[in-house]
Each structure stands twice: as C-alpha cells, then as structure tokens.
Amino acid sequence: MSAYPPLSALRSFEAVARLGSVTLAAAELHVTHSAVSQQVRQLEELLGVTLLQREGRGLRLSEEGRLYALQVRRALRDIAEATRLARARPGESELVIAVLPSFGQQWLLPRLPDFRQRYPQYRLRLLASLEVIDLRQGLADVAIRIGQGHWEGLAQQRLFDDQLVAVCAPQFSGGDLPRSAEAILRCPLIHGFESWLPWCQAAGVPLPAGEAAFTVNDSNLAIEALRLGQGVAVERLSLVAGALARGELVQLGDIRAAYAHPYWLVWPQRESTQAKVAAFAEWLEEQVADYLAGMAD
C-alpha cells in the first residue's frame, strides 16, 4: 500500500470529522453524500482502522479517528499554506516590491509609471505592509525598508536620509497659520507614526504637555487628516513633499529635523532575479537623486 492515501479521501474524512456529518461534509466539498461515504470507507480499508463509528443514524469518531483527524487537519493546513506561498512567489516577468504603505502611496507610487514605461517587460506587484516581510521566503523580489541596515543575508543599498517637518493644510485655522514653534505647539496636534521630539529639539522648545487632538498609527491617515484641516503634525518630508508641491499642505516654519532611520533597498541574492532587481535598483537610484536635488532647490 502506498504511504500516501488519496488526498480526496483525506479531505472527505477531515470534513466529516470536523463537521460531524457526511451531509455537511458533502455540501462543503461540493460532492455527493455517497461520494464522501465511499471515500471514508476506502480510507478505513487502506488504513485497516475504524475511523468512524455508526451509532443509529449518526456518526462518532473512534479514538483512532480522533487522533488521525487532528494529524490530517494539520497536514492539510500545511499543504494549503505551501500552495499559497508557491502561488505568491513572483515569476520571472513579475517584480514584487515590499514597501511600507505610507512610503508606497506617497513617494513610490507616483514615480512607478516611469519604471513601467522604461521596463514594460516586468509586471509590478506591490506588497504594502507595516510588518517586515521575510525576503528569504521568496514572496518579494525587493523591499524598501527604514532602519539602520545590517539585515542578515540580504544585499542592501542605502537610498536617502529623511527629515521631519511640521505641516498643515493651507486652510487650517481659517488660513491664519502659526509661524513660531511655540504657536505651532499650541495648535491641535495630530500624533501619527512620528514623534514630535526630534522637531521640538531642533526648534529648541519642550515637548507639549497636553494631549494630542487625536492619534493615528498610520502616516497615510495622518496626512489625510492634515489635508482635511484637522490639525498640525510632524511628518517625514518624503511623505509630504508631493502634497507640499501641489499646495495641499504647507510647511510651518523652516525647521527640518533629522530623521533617525534611513531608507534602504534590500533584496536576497538569487541568481534568477538579478536582472529585474538590478533594473529596479538602478531606476530607484535615479529617482532618489532627482528627489534629493529637488529638495535642495
């Protein structure tokens, strides 16, 4: 006998064991009642073990069936996860970029049409997440991260150092905008992903003691609240540069505080992805150079 029973029989048995009914299992698997019953009987014959005990018109798992069902359920879960990962891994003509949602939306996304025009042979897929994706699993070709570098097993390319600025909408407070650091801190403050501490230190003023107008854990939400005129916030310049250029936001004062964590492009060193990763790394380096030149003007 093969060491591997038919997958269809295992799925039928697991469904019956979990649902306690052949009828419900058949409905879930979109097969007939008799097909499920036959699969379970075949499995019992292959194993030489009684898995289900018939009690009147009902079914009850034997002790052997209960233990086997737990192991089969775990194995089917592993197969499903392995299948998901295999499907999620990028193909040769697909470039998958893992990126923070805020940086992806505010900085990278507006620039991607240029990459697509220059490299039409690659289909782009963005994986936006606040969690660090393990590139060694092969779910993404490259990632743009914030940190101090030194990620084990990854090639790394430093992109740029960011700055923190105080910003608000031009219509905030009826257009009567604060100018001094002290006046800025008396406004309704939006506490987002970034701390006010570096900006306050650069301005030479203490942190405000009062509570924030409100707090959000995502820079995209903070920026949208700013656009709606709901307060003042400190944000990374890279995330608000576009909104500043379009006049949707304005910088309050001229204080720019250094942001502690640089941006990096990182990728696993796999021969099969070298061409597309090299193309993206070169293109991104050009985009960063243009961005930094614009910020220096």
Backbone torsions as a table, in degrees:
resi	resn	phi	psi	omega
1	MET	NA	139.9	176.7
2	SER	-63.9	146.0	178.3
3	ALA	-72.7	-9.0	-176.5
4	TYR	-118.8	104.6	175.7
5	PRO	-63.4	159.4	179.0
6	PRO	-57.9	137.3	-179.3
7	LEU	-60.2	-36.4	-179.8
8	SER	-63.3	-35.9	178.4
9	ALA	-69.6	-40.0	178.4
10	LEU	-64.9	-41.8	179.1
11	ARG	-64.6	-40.8	179.0
12	SER	-64.1	-45.7	-179.3
13	PHE	-64.5	-43.8	-178.9
14	GLU	-61.4	-41.0	-179.8
15	ALA	-65.3	-43.1	178.5
16	VAL	-63.3	-43.0	-177.8
17	ALA	-65.1	-38.5	-177.6
18	ARG	-75.8	-39.6	-174.9
19	LEU	-92.7	-18.8	179.3
20	GLY	73.2	20.5	-176.0
21	SER	-158.6	132.9	174.3
22	VAL	-67.8	-37.9	-179.4
23	THR	-62.2	-46.3	-180.0
24	LEU	-67.1	-38.0	178.3
25	ALA	-64.1	-41.6	178.9
26	ALA	-62.9	-40.3	178.9
27	ALA	-65.1	-41.5	-179.5
28	GLU	-65.8	-39.1	-176.5
29	LEU	-88.6	-4.4	179.7
30	HIS	59.7	44.4	174.3
31	VAL	-131.9	179.2	-178.0
32	THR	-84.0	160.9	176.8
33	HIS	-57.9	-44.4	-177.3
34	SER	-67.2	-32.9	179.5
35	ALA	-64.8	-42.9	178.5
36	VAL	-64.6	-45.9	-180.0
37	SER	-59.5	-42.6	-179.8
38	GLN	-65.6	-40.4	179.0
39	GLN	-62.6	-42.4	-179.5
40	VAL	-66.6	-42.0	178.4
41	ARG	-61.9	-42.4	178.9
42	GLN	-62.0	-38.8	179.2
43	LEU	-65.6	-41.8	177.9
44	GLU	-62.7	-39.0	179.3
45	GLU	-67.0	-39.7	178.8
46	LEU	-65.1	-38.6	-177.6
47	LEU	-83.3	-25.7	-173.2
48	GLY	70.1	29.8	-176.0
49	VAL	-135.1	140.0	173.4
50	THR	-81.4	116.4	-178.3
51	LEU	-94.8	-37.1	-178.4
52	LEU	-122.9	132.9	176.9
53	GLN	-105.2	126.6	-178.9
54	ARG	-83.2	125.3	178.0
55	GLU	-125.3	99.5	-175.4
56	GLY	63.5	-121.6	178.7
57	ARG	-97.9	6.3	-177.9
58	GLY	-112.8	-179.5	-179.6
59	LEU	-129.7	148.6	175.2
60	ARG	-140.3	136.4	178.1
61	LEU	-69.6	134.1	169.2
62	SER	-72.8	168.9	178.5
63	GLU	-62.6	-40.4	176.2
64	GLU	-63.2	-39.2	179.0
65	GLY	-65.5	-38.6	180.0
66	ARG	-63.0	-46.1	-179.8
67	LEU	-66.8	-40.8	-179.8
68	TYR	-65.8	-38.5	-179.8
69	ALA	-62.4	-40.0	178.4
70	LEU	-62.2	-42.9	-179.1
71	GLN	-70.5	-39.5	178.4
72	VAL	-65.6	-41.5	179.9
73	ARG	-60.6	-42.9	178.9
74	ARG	-64.1	-42.1	-179.7
75	ALA	-66.0	-42.0	178.5
76	LEU	-64.2	-36.0	177.4
77	ARG	-64.2	-41.3	178.9
78	ASP	-64.1	-41.1	178.6
79	ILE	-63.8	-42.6	179.7
80	ALA	-63.2	-41.2	179.6
81	GLU	-68.2	-41.3	177.6
82	ALA	-62.4	-38.0	178.1
83	THR	-66.5	-42.3	178.5
84	ARG	-61.4	-43.9	-179.6
85	LEU	-65.1	-41.1	179.3
86	ALA	-62.6	-40.5	178.7
87	ARG	-69.0	-31.5	-175.5
88	ALA	-79.3	-20.5	-177.8
89	ARG	-67.7	136.9	-176.1
90	PRO	-67.6	147.0	173.7
91	GLY	-86.5	178.1	-176.0
92	GLU	-63.5	-32.4	-176.7
93	SER	-95.4	8.3	-178.6
94	GLU	-117.4	134.4	176.2
95	LEU	-111.0	115.7	-178.0
96	VAL	-105.5	124.1	-174.9
97	ILE	-116.8	119.4	174.3
98	ALA	-89.7	131.3	-173.2
99	VAL	-153.3	151.6	172.8
100	LEU	-64.9	141.0	-177.7
101	PRO	-55.5	-41.5	-177.1
102	SER	-66.5	-48.4	179.9
103	PHE	-66.9	-37.9	178.5
104	GLY	-61.5	-45.5	-176.6
105	GLN	-75.5	-44.8	-169.9
106	GLN	-86.6	-30.2	-174.7
107	TRP	-113.7	-50.9	-172.3
108	LEU	-76.2	-47.3	-172.6
109	LEU	-56.0	-44.0	179.6
110	PRO	-63.5	-20.1	-176.9
111	ARG	-95.1	-15.4	-174.0
112	LEU	-64.0	-30.9	177.1
113	PRO	-54.8	-33.2	178.1
114	ASP	-65.3	-41.7	177.8
115	PHE	-63.7	-43.9	-178.4
116	ARG	-63.7	-34.2	178.3
117	GLN	-70.5	-37.8	-177.8
118	ARG	-80.2	-28.4	-178.3
119	TYR	-129.3	67.7	-177.1
120	PRO	-67.0	-12.1	-178.6
121	GLN	-74.8	-12.0	-178.6
122	TYR	-109.0	130.4	170.3
123	ARG	-87.8	132.4	-176.9
124	LEU	-96.5	141.8	172.6
125	ARG	-138.6	124.7	178.4
126	LEU	-98.4	132.0	172.7
127	LEU	-109.6	98.4	-177.6
128	ALA	-93.5	123.3	-178.4
129	SER	-159.0	146.2	173.8
130	LEU	-78.0	-15.1	179.4
131	GLU	-90.9	148.2	179.5
132	VAL	-78.0	118.2	179.9
133	ILE	-80.5	132.3	178.3
134	ASP	-75.9	104.0	-176.6
135	LEU	-67.0	-18.3	-179.2
136	ARG	-69.1	-17.4	176.6
137	GLN	-78.6	-9.8	176.8
138	GLY	80.0	17.1	-178.3
139	LEU	-81.8	-16.7	177.9
140	ALA	-142.2	151.2	178.0
141	ASP	-81.8	-40.5	-178.0
142	VAL	-141.2	164.5	175.0
143	ALA	-142.8	145.1	171.8
144	ILE	-105.7	119.4	-173.8
145	ARG	-124.8	160.5	170.9
146	ILE	-110.4	133.0	179.0
147	GLY	165.7	-163.6	-179.5
148	GLN	-102.5	9.0	179.3
149	GLY	81.8	-162.0	176.4
150	HIS	65.1	40.6	173.6
151	TRP	-82.3	122.2	-172.9
152	GLU	-63.6	134.0	175.1
153	GLY	78.8	8.8	-177.8
154	LEU	-122.6	141.0	168.9
155	ALA	-75.7	146.0	-172.6
156	GLN	-136.5	139.9	177.0
157	GLN	-131.6	114.7	-179.5
158	ARG	-70.7	131.8	-176.5
159	LEU	-96.6	-65.6	177.6
160	PHE	-166.0	164.3	174.6
161	ASP	-97.9	137.8	-176.0
162	ASP	-98.0	172.9	177.0
163	GLN	-133.0	157.8	176.9
164	LEU	-108.2	134.6	179.0
165	VAL	-133.0	152.6	174.2
166	ALA	-90.3	129.1	-174.6
167	VAL	-138.0	159.6	172.5
168	CYS	-158.8	176.5	176.8
169	ALA	-79.3	148.7	179.4
170	PRO	-62.3	-24.1	179.5
171	GLN	-90.0	0.4	179.8
172	PHE	-58.6	139.3	178.8
173	SER	55.0	36.8	178.5
174	GLY	67.2	19.7	-179.4
175	GLY	87.8	-5.1	177.8
176	ASP	-88.6	86.6	-169.6
177	LEU	-89.2	143.3	177.4
178	PRO	-71.3	148.9	-179.0
179	ARG	-115.9	-42.1	-178.3
180	SER	-81.4	159.0	178.7
181	ALA	-60.9	-39.9	-179.4
182	GLU	-63.7	-42.0	179.9
183	ALA	-67.6	-36.5	178.5
184	ILE	-61.8	-42.5	-176.6
185	LEU	-74.4	-11.9	175.1
186	ARG	-86.1	-6.2	179.8
187	CYS	-80.1	163.8	170.5
188	PRO	-61.0	118.7	-174.7
189	LEU	-99.2	131.8	174.1
190	ILE	-95.8	118.3	177.5
191	HIS	-95.6	108.8	179.3
192	GLY	-104.1	-142.3	-177.8
193	PHE	-68.6	-26.9	-174.5
194	GLU	-97.3	147.8	176.8
195	SER	-85.7	147.3	174.7
196	TRP	-76.5	-13.0	-171.5
197	LEU	-57.6	-50.8	-178.8
198	PRO	-60.0	-38.6	179.7
199	TRP	-66.7	-42.6	179.5
200	CYS	-64.2	-38.9	178.0
201	GLN	-64.8	-41.1	178.2
202	ALA	-66.1	-32.0	-179.9
203	ALA	-83.6	-12.9	-179.3
204	GLY	73.5	32.1	179.7
205	VAL	-127.0	153.1	179.1
206	PRO	-74.4	157.2	173.9
207	LEU	-60.2	140.9	177.0
208	PRO	-64.2	139.4	-177.3
209	ALA	-85.3	-21.9	-176.1
210	GLY	-75.2	170.8	178.7
211	GLU	-77.6	154.6	177.4
212	ALA	-71.2	155.4	173.5
213	ALA	-57.4	-46.3	168.0
214	PHE	-166.2	167.5	-175.1
215	THR	-125.0	138.5	174.8
216	VAL	-131.3	156.8	-178.0
217	ASN	-107.1	18.1	-179.2
218	ASP	-142.6	130.3	-177.0
219	SER	-64.8	-31.9	177.9
220	ASN	-61.7	-39.3	177.2
221	LEU	-67.9	-40.5	178.5
222	ALA	-61.7	-42.9	-179.5
223	ILE	-66.2	-38.4	177.6
224	GLU	-66.2	-39.7	176.4
225	ALA	-62.2	-37.8	176.3
226	LEU	-63.2	-46.0	-179.7
227	ARG	-59.3	-33.2	-179.3
228	LEU	-80.3	0.2	176.8
229	GLY	76.7	26.9	-174.2
230	GLN	-90.1	-1.5	178.7
231	GLY	162.9	-164.6	-179.2
232	VAL	-120.5	143.6	-179.8
233	ALA	-143.9	157.7	168.7
234	VAL	-97.4	126.8	-179.5
235	GLU	-137.2	159.6	173.4
236	ARG	-64.8	136.0	-178.6
237	LEU	-59.5	-35.6	-179.4
238	SER	-60.6	-29.6	-176.7
239	LEU	-84.5	-23.3	-176.0
240	VAL	-112.3	-1.5	-177.5
241	ALA	-58.3	-42.0	179.3
242	GLY	-64.0	-44.6	179.5
243	ALA	-65.8	-35.2	176.2
244	LEU	-65.6	-42.9	-179.4
245	ALA	-65.6	-33.3	-179.6
246	ARG	-84.7	-4.2	-179.0
247	GLY	80.0	10.6	178.9
248	GLU	-76.6	-28.9	176.4
249	LEU	-131.4	160.3	175.2
250	VAL	-130.9	146.6	175.3
251	GLN	-83.6	135.1	179.2
252	LEU	-95.3	116.5	-177.0
253	GLY	74.1	-174.0	-178.3
254	ASP	-115.1	15.8	-176.9
255	ILE	-79.7	127.9	173.3
256	ARG	-128.1	115.8	-178.5
257	ALA	-96.9	141.2	179.0
258	ALA	-65.1	135.4	175.2
259	TYR	-89.9	136.8	-168.3
260	ALA	-72.4	-21.5	-170.1
261	HIS	-120.2	118.7	178.0
262	PRO	-71.7	165.0	171.6
263	TYR	-91.5	143.6	179.5
264	TRP	-134.4	147.5	164.9
265	LEU	-101.6	126.8	-178.7
266	VAL	-129.5	152.1	179.0
267	TRP	-160.0	150.8	174.2
268	PRO	-76.2	145.0	-177.0
269	GLN	-88.3	90.5	178.5
270	ARG	-121.1	131.8	-176.0
271	GLU	-60.6	-33.8	-175.4
272	SER	-68.9	-18.3	-176.7
273	THR	-111.2	6.2	-171.4
274	GLN	-61.2	-41.4	-174.9
275	ALA	-65.1	-49.8	-177.1
276	LYS	-71.3	-34.4	177.1
277	VAL	-67.3	-41.4	178.2
278	ALA	-63.1	-40.2	178.8
279	ALA	-63.2	-44.6	-179.0
280	PHE	-68.3	-41.3	-179.7
281	ALA	-62.0	-42.4	178.9
282	GLU	-65.9	-44.2	178.7
283	TRP	-62.7	-42.9	-178.0
284	LEU	-65.6	-37.6	177.8
285	GLU	-61.3	-39.0	177.1
286	GLU	-65.6	-42.5	179.9
287	GLN	-63.6	-40.6	178.2
288	VAL	-63.9	-42.7	179.4
289	ALA	-61.1	-42.7	178.1
290	ASP	-64.3	-41.5	179.9
291	TYR	-62.8	-47.4	-178.1
292	LEU	-65.6	-36.8	176.6
293	ALA	-63.3	-39.6	178.6
294	GLY	-66.6	-35.3	179.3
295	MET	-71.1	-25.4	-179.3
296	ALA	-80.7	-17.1	-178.6
297	ASP	-67.8	NA	NA
